[in-house]
Amino acid sequence: MIRFGVKTSQARDYGDYDALRRVWLEAEKLGFHSGWLFDHLFELPGAGPSLEPCLECWTSISALAAETKRIRLGVTVLCATYRNPALLAKMASTLDVISNGRLEFGIGAGWAGVEHEAYGFPFDKPAIRIGRLRESVKIIRSMWTKEKTSFHGKYYDIEGAVNNPKPVQKPHPPIWIGGGGEGLTLKVIAELADGCNFIGLSPVEYSHKLDVLGEHCVKLGRKVDDIQKSWQGRILIARDEAELSEMKHKMGEIDEEHNIVGTPDHCVEKIREYTNLGVSCFMLVFPGVTRDAGPMQLFSEMVMPEF
């Protein structure tokens, strides 16, 4: 089954909670499978701290869980270095209970050095951050499924940690691991993930990542088909070429190779390039949706029924 989600940030236009809430409720009404936030503490971390409003993701998604009824709730992706994994397991279980089993658990190693520095989080070299990610996922899964968890690793030590209530979803909420590093991150995905989260890849690039992921799976004795695949990126959709041209003019340059751009028929064709690779979940960014939900409505009417 192909599922379509809406990815929003919590910064700029979305820094107004009422606007964020309005988009998520509209997405739910239109039949989207899921809504996704990001785990950043200010906008554009690569450019340094921004003074634009930016809502924290866990607080925001907990509020949205109470506001919504059906849409599934995710973050792409939680930064493993921002929260102790045992505490994160507890937070995630609570959210799954509050939402009656709607959590999609996305996590990654973290990449924004400027954000770590600003907030006082250690920013280690990639091998250490990915090592922390690996241990975090092991701890979280254990706390979701076992009566008590003890873990003594290279980076984390917990002893007899209890996590009740357990998540509603059994055996546990799906674990999406984000990142495309071929030597380290994809190996962790092959070992521990229920789903992989790739951002802004062209079909050719996506195919290559799957080849590498498949090699890791073979070495670990796992089938790559057992891992769900997602694509995250921007979508620019218009009813006809004239409207599309006007949208492009307003937005400025958009990379059509790495995003989904076109009329509904063109969008269907581009999405099929990904579904033919095995992608089953799309996390779509609709630019300007807080001001105009028309493109999101058009997508739900003209594209989603094709899948």
C-alpha positions in Angstrom: 0.0 0.0 0.0 1.3 3.5 -0.9 0.9 6.1 1.8 1.2 9.8 1.6 2.1 12.1 4.4 2.5 15.8 4.9 5.8 17.1 6.2 5.8 20.5 8.0 8.4 22.3 9.9 7.8 24.3 13.2 9.6 27.4 12.0 8.6 30.6 10.1 4.9 30.3 9.1 4.6 27.1 11.1 6.0 28.8 14.2 2.5 30.0 14.7 0.9 26.9 16.3 -2.6 27.8 15.0 -1.2 27.7 11.4 0.5 24.3 12.1 -2.6 22.9 13.6 -4.7 24.1 10.7 -2.5 22.4 8.1 -2.5 19.1 10.0 -6.3 19.1 10.5 -6.7 19.8 6.8 -4.3 17.0 5.9 -6.3 14.6 8.1 -9.6 15.7 6.4 -8.1 15.2 3.0 -7.1 11.6 3.8 -3.3 11.9 4.2 -1.8 9.0 6.0 0.6 10.9 8.3 2.0 14.2 9.4 5.6 14.8 10.1 7.6 17.5 12.0 11.3 18.1 12.2 13.6 17.9 15.2 15.4 21.3 15.1 15.6 23.9 17.8 15.9 26.9 15.4 15.5 27.3 11.7 18.3 26.6 9.2 20.8 25.2 11.6 23.5 25.2 9.0 23.3 29.0 8.8 23.5 29.6 12.5 20.7 30.4 15.1 17.7 32.2 13.6 15.4 34.5 15.5 12.4 33.2 13.6 9.9 31.4 15.8 10.5 27.6 16.0 8.4 25.3 18.1 10.0 22.2 19.8 8.9 19.0 18.1 7.9 16.7 21.0 5.7 19.4 22.7 4.1 20.2 19.4 3.4 16.7 18.3 1.9 15.9 21.7 -0.5 18.8 21.2 -1.3 17.7 17.7 -2.0 14.1 18.9 -4.8 15.5 21.0 -6.1 17.7 18.2 -6.3 14.9 15.6 -8.1 11.6 15.5 -6.7 9.5 12.6 -3.6 10.9 11.0 -0.4 9.2 12.1 2.3 11.2 13.9 6.0 11.3 13.1 9.2 13.3 13.3 11.8 13.2 10.5 14.0 12.6 12.3 14.5 12.8 16.0 18.1 13.6 16.9 19.6 10.8 19.0 22.0 13.1 20.7 19.4 15.5 22.1 17.6 13.1 24.5 18.7 10.2 26.7 17.4 7.1 24.9 15.8 5.6 28.0 13.8 8.9 28.5 13.0 9.0 24.8 11.6 5.5 24.9 9.3 6.7 27.8 8.3 9.8 25.9 7.5 7.8 22.8 5.5 5.2 24.7 3.4 8.0 26.3 2.7 9.6 22.9 1.6 6.3 21.4 -0.8 5.8 24.3 -2.1 9.4 24.1 -2.7 9.0 20.3 -4.1 5.5 20.6 -1.3 3.9 18.6 -0.5 6.5 15.9 3.2 7.1 16.4 5.7 6.7 13.6 9.1 6.8 15.3 11.8 8.4 13.2 15.3 8.8 14.6 18.8 9.7 13.2 22.3 10.4 14.4 22.1 14.2 14.1 24.0 16.4 11.7 23.7 20.1 12.7 26.9 20.9 14.5 25.9 24.6 14.9 22.8 23.5 16.7 24.6 21.2 19.0 27.1 23.9 19.8 24.4 26.5 20.5 22.6 24.3 23.0 25.6 22.7 24.6 25.1 19.2 23.1 28.4 17.3 22.3 28.9 17.0 18.6 31.2 14.0 18.0 32.6 12.6 14.8 30.2 10.6 12.7 31.3 7.2 13.9 30.5 8.1 17.5 27.2 9.7 16.7 26.1 6.7 14.7 27.4 4.4 17.5 25.1 6.4 19.9 22.2 6.0 17.4 22.7 2.2 17.3 22.8 1.9 21.0 19.8 4.2 21.4 17.6 2.1 19.1 18.5 -1.0 20.9 17.6 0.5 24.3 14.4 2.0 23.0 13.2 -1.2 21.4 14.0 -3.2 24.6 12.1 -0.7 26.8 9.1 -0.9 24.5 8.9 -4.7 24.6 10.5 -5.9 27.9 9.4 -5.7 31.5 12.8 -4.2 32.6 15.8 -3.1 30.5 19.5 -3.2 31.5 22.0 -2.1 28.9 25.7 -1.6 29.2 27.3 -0.3 26.0 30.1 2.0 24.9 28.0 5.1 25.2 25.0 4.4 27.4 24.4 2.5 30.7 21.0 1.8 32.1 20.0 -0.7 34.8 16.6 -2.1 35.4 14.7 0.7 33.6 10.9 0.3 33.7 8.7 1.6 31.0 5.0 1.4 31.7 2.6 1.8 30.0 4.0 0.2 27.0 3.1 1.5 23.5 -0.3 0.6 22.1 1.2 -0.7 18.9 2.6 -4.3 19.0 5.3 -5.3 19.1 6.2 -1.6 19.0 5.8 1.5 16.9 7.6 1.4 13.5 11.2 2.6 13.8 12.3 4.7 10.9 16.1 5.5 10.7 17.0 8.5 8.7 20.3 9.2 6.9 22.2 8.0 3.8 25.8 7.4 4.9 26.7 4.2 3.1 29.4 2.8 5.3 27.8 3.4 8.7 24.2 4.6 8.7 22.9 2.2 6.1 24.5 -0.6 8.1 22.5 0.4 11.2 19.4 0.6 9.1 20.0 -2.9 7.8 20.5 -4.2 11.3 17.8 -2.4 13.3 15.3 -0.3 11.2 11.7 -1.1 10.3 12.0 1.6 7.7 14.6 3.8 6.0 14.1 7.6 5.6 15.9 9.2 2.6 15.6 12.9 1.9 15.5 14.5 -1.6 17.0 11.7 -3.6 16.5 11.4 -7.4 15.3 8.0 -8.5 18.8 7.1 -9.7 20.3 8.1 -6.4 17.6 6.3 -4.5 18.3 3.1 -6.5 22.0 3.3 -5.6 21.2 3.7 -1.9 19.0 0.6 -2.0 21.8 -1.4 -3.7 24.2 -0.5 -0.9 21.5 -1.2 1.8 20.9 -4.5 0.1 24.5 -5.4 0.4 24.5 -4.6 4.1 21.3 -6.7 4.6 22.9 -9.7 2.9 25.9 -9.6 5.2 23.5 -9.4 8.2 21.2 -12.1 7.0 18.3 -9.9 6.5 16.0 -9.2 3.5 16.0 -5.7 2.2 12.4 -6.1 1.2 11.6 -6.4 5.0 12.6 -2.7 5.4 10.0 -0.1 4.5 11.2 2.7 2.2 10.2 6.4 2.3 11.0 9.4 0.2 10.9 12.9 1.7 11.0 16.1 -0.4 9.1 19.1 -1.8 6.2 18.9 -4.2 5.1 21.6 -6.5 1.8 20.7 -8.1 -0.6 22.7 -10.4 -3.6 22.0 -12.5 -1.9 23.0 -15.8 1.4 24.3 -17.2 0.4 27.9 -17.0 -0.4 27.7 -13.3 2.8 25.7 -12.7 4.8 28.3 -14.5 3.4 31.0 -12.3 4.1 29.0 -9.1 7.7 28.5 -10.2 8.1 32.2 -10.9 6.9 33.0 -7.4 9.1 30.4 -5.7 12.2 30.9 -7.7 14.4 28.1 -8.9 13.4 24.6 -7.9 15.5 21.4 -8.5 13.1 19.2 -10.5 15.4 16.2 -10.4 15.3 15.9 -6.7 11.7 17.1 -6.1 8.3 16.3 -7.5 7.2 19.1 -9.8 4.4 19.2 -12.4 0.7 18.8 -13.2 -1.1 15.9 -11.5 -0.2 13.5 -14.4 3.4 14.4 -14.2 3.4 14.0 -10.4 1.9 10.5 -10.8 4.7 9.6 -13.3 7.4 10.8 -11.0 5.9 9.0 -7.9 5.7 5.8 -9.9 9.5 6.0 -10.5 9.9 5.7 -6.8 7.2 3.2 -6.1 8.8 1.0 -8.8 11.9 1.0 -6.6 9.9 -0.2 -3.6 9.1 3.2 -1.9 5.8 2.9 0.0 5.7 6.1 2.1 6.0 9.7 0.9 6.6 12.6 3.3 5.7 15.6 1.1 6.5 19.3 1.7 3.9 21.6 0.2 5.5 25.1 0.0 3.3 27.9 1.2 0.6 25.5 2.5 -0.1 27.7 5.6 -1.3 30.4 3.1 -2.8 28.3 0.4 -3.9 24.7 0.9 -5.0 24.4 -2.7 -2.0 22.3 -3.9 -2.5 19.9 -1.0 -6.2 19.5 -1.9 -5.3 19.1 -5.6 -2.9 16.3 -4.7 -5.5 14.5 -2.6 -8.1 14.7 -5.4 -6.0 14.0 -8.5 -2.9 12.0 -7.4 -3.7 10.0 -4.3 -6.5 8.0 -6.0 -4.1 6.7 -8.6 -2.3 4.8 -5.8 
